[in-house]
Amino acid sequence: MAKKTNKRKFVATKRAEYGDVVIEASFSRKGKALDVVVSQPRADQKSAPAIVAMIDHTLLKADATEEQVLKLCQEAKEHQFAAVCVNTFWAPYCVKALQGSDVKVAVTVGFPLGAMSTKGKVAEAREALRQGVREIDMVLNIGALKSGNLKAVAEDIRKVARVSHRYDGITKVIIETCLLTDEEKVTACLLAKDAGADFVKTSTGFSTGGATVEDVTLMRSVVGPKIGVKASGGVRSYADALRMIEAGATRIGTSSGVKIAEDALKVEG
């Protein structure tokens, strides 16, 4: 009888730091996320700079100009935000503008409806990653989820996450909480976690509602401590950001990043 041999399991471990938040992720040879651990101090122990370092400085309006996008990058460098978040057209502009800084470039994929084909989402993500982007904020296929086609939703997330991980990037899944029941929110978070996403994110900011403390609390309770939760949509003040962090958010998506940073420094000062 032939002996069975145990093949050594290949594991690659990646580490990313944003202020005092540390994410450590391990992946198989095929890009499957085996484990993602998020470490952060309690919200009430965070300094103002640490909270500012959790901000994704965001500009996603259709009429955003090159001048406005470059200003976004300059502000992100000045305040040491985690990332800028833009539409994919602006990816090369931001990568160039932020070269040499610690600020990451995040882009939206399948934005803002999520109804784009999986093949299209993967292509959009891959092009941005090749241009130097390292964070993909993809919109979940909301219609498929509400239709009960969970296989399609899982495959959609999985394929985008895999291409992100090939480029040492991360994937945040926007579940658009305002359009979902609590049961659907739980299902969306579990699917994202199981499919290898690194974050779940509340909202696009382009639908009927944004982030709420209740939704962030629910999402954190579902995904546990091992993946990130991004609160996005309607977070406009330092107090708003602090409430989201206390509820379990590890990243804040906002177009009010400068105001939050200024308010945070006033509070600490």
N, C-alpha and C positions, 0 to 999 in steps of 0.2 A: 504494500500500500504506500502510495506516495505521501511524503510528509507535507503537511500544510505549513507554509511559511507566512509569517506575519510581516506585512509590508509596513515600513516605517511611515507614520503619518506626518506629512509635511505641514508645518504650521508657521506662518509668517505673522509676526506681531508688529503692530504699528502704534505709535504714540503721538498724540497731538495735545497741545496745551493752549488754553485761552485764559489769560489771567491766572486765577487760581483753580480753574477747572481743568482737569486732566481726563482725556479719553484714551483708553488703551483697548485696541481691537486686535483679535487674532483671526486669521483667514486660512482656509485650506488652499491647496495648489490650484483648485478650480475657481477660487474667488469666493467661496462660501464663507459667510461670517460665522465663525465658531463661537465667538464670545466678544462682547463689548462691555467694558466697565467704565462708568463715569464716576469720578471722584470729585467732590466739592465740599467745602465747609457749609455749615448751615447759613441760611440767608441772613439771619441776624448777626452773624459773625463776619460778614463780608464788608470790606472797605468800599468806599465809593469808587475808586479806580477799578477794583475787581468787578463790580457790577457793570461799569462802563465797558470793560473788556469782554462782556458777554453779548454785546450789541452787534447785530447785523444791520449796518447802516444801509437803508433801502431806498431805491428809486426805480419804480416799475411803471410809471405813467407812460402812456403811448406817445405823449408829446415831449418827453424828456429829450433834451438837446445834448450835444457833445460837451458843451461848456458846463452844463449842469452835472453831467456824469463825472467829468474831471474834477469839479468842485467837490462832489461826493467823496471821491478818492482822497483828495487833499484833507478834507475834514476827518476822514477815517484814520489817516496817518497821524494827524494832529492829536486826536483824542485816543488813539490806540484802541479802536474798536476791533472786534473779532474779525469782521468781514464786511465787504460791501456786497449788496445783493441787487443784481440788475438783470435785464433781459439778455438773452444770449448774443444779440447783435453787438452789445457793448463789451463782451468778454475781452477781446484783444486790447481794447482801449484801457480797460481797468488793469489787466495784467501788466501792461507796460507802465501805467501810472504808479502802480504799487510795487514795482520791482525794487527789491532791496529792503522792503519793509516786512513786518510780521503780519500785516493785514491780508487775509485771504480774499479770494474772489469767489463769490457764490452766484450761480445763475439759476433762473427758473426754467423748468422743462415741462412741456405740456400745459403751459400757463395761458389763461387762468382757469380753464374749464376741466382739464383732465381727460377730455374725450378724444385726444389724439391717439393714433395707433401706437402700440408698443414699439413697433419697428421705428416709427418716427421719433418717439421719445428717446430711444437708445441712440439713434443717429444724432439727435440734437445734443444729447449729453456727451457723446464721444467727441464730437467736433469741439465743444467747449473745453473738455478735458485735454485734448491735444493742444489747445491754445494756451494752456497753463492754469485753467480753472481747477480748483480742488474741492468744491462743494456744489452739489446738485440738489436743488429744491424742486422736487417733482410733484405734480398734482396727481393724486390718486384718481383712478377711473371711477368717479362717483356714481355714474349711471349704472355701471356694471355691478357695483356693490349693492345698490338699491334694488337691482334686478335679481340679486341672489347668485350672480355669476362670480363666485369667490375665486374660482380657478383662474379666471382672466385677471382679476385684481392682483392675486398673488404673483402670477407670471409677470405682469406689468412691472411690479416693484422689483421682483427678483432680477429681471434682466437689466434694469437700470442700475441697481445696486452692484451687480457684478461688473459692469463696465466701469463704474466709479472706482471700485476697489482695485481694478487692474491698473489704474493710474494713481493709486494711493490716495484716492479721494473718498469723500463720504456722501451719503445720500440722506436727505431729509424728505419725508413723505408728508405732503400737505393733505390733510383729510377733510378739510372744509367743514368744520364742526357745525356751523350754522345750518347746513343742509341735512344733517344726520340726526337720527334719534340717538338716545344714549346707548341703546343696544347696538346700533350701527357704528357708533364711535368705538365701542369696545371691540367689535369685530374688525374694524379698520386698523386699530392699534395692534391687535394680535397678529393680523396678516402682515403688517409692516415689520413687526418684530421677527416673525418666523421667516420672512422672505429676505432678511439680511439688511434691513435699513438701519442706519445709525441714529436717526432722529425721527420722531413724529412731530408734526407741526400743525398748529391749529387751523390757520386760515391763509387765504390768498390776499385778503384785504380788498377784494374786488367783488365779493358776493354780498349777502344780506346781513352779515355780522362778522365780528372779529373774535379775538381771544377773550375768554372769561376765566375767572379764577376757578369756577366750578369745572369747566372743561379741562383746564390744566391739571387740576387735582385728580380728575377721573383718568386722564391719559397717563399721568405718572403712576397711579395705582395699578393700571393695567400692564404697562410695560416694565414696571419695577425699576431698580436702580441701574440697570445695565445699559440702557440706551438713553439718548438725550430727548428732551422735550423742548420744542421751540414755541414760544408764545408770540403770535404775530397777528396784527390787525387791531387797531384801536389802542395800542399802547403808546401814549403820548406824553407821559410825565414820569418823573423819577418815582413817584408814589405808585403809579401803575406798574412800572417795572419791578419794584420791590415786592408788590403783592403777587405778581406772577412767579417770581423767584421763590417766594415763601411757599407757594402752592406746588412747586416742583420743577419749574422751568430752568433749563440750563443754558438757554439762549433766548434773546429777545430780538424779534424782527420789527423794525420801526423806521419810519421816515423822520422821526423826531429825535434822532440820536444826539444831535448837538444840544438841544434843549435839555434832554435827560442828563447828559454829561455835565452841563453847566449847573443844573439843579443839584446833582449828586455832590459836586465839589463844594457847593454852598452849604449843603447839609453837613458834610464832613468838616468844613472849615469853621 
